[in-house]
Amino acid sequence: MLDRELKKGTTPLLILSLLEHEPRHGYELSRMIESRSGGVVRVHAASLYPLLYRLEESGWIEGLWVEKPGQRRRRFYRLTAEGLRQLEAQRSSWTEFVRAIGQITGVEYA
């Protein structure tokens, strides 16, 4: 399992990445992170929703309550222009970090 601090530092990048192309609700974000990571990364509601609120307060995402017939009300989040700028900056930093770690450890990625 990934170290808790490493996960905490990368979760905003994961959330912003998943919101890049379409709005999603919190439960969907959690399931997608777990699924796309092959179960290696799991984000539980106790840490996901406070993070979503912080990202919304920072202006990186916007939330909108949506009600559909026969379903409970859900809050869908979308990436803002500032969120897209942050996503691009975080991707650049992450790429640089991974490259540096690879140089030190000898791990190469395809």
Secondary structure, 3 states (H helix, E strand, C coil): CCCHHHHHHHHHHHHHHHCCCCCEEHHHHHHHHHHHCCCCCCCCHHHHHHHHHHHHHCCCEEEEEECCCCCCCEEEEEECHHHHHHHHHHHHHHHHHHHHHHHHHCCCCC
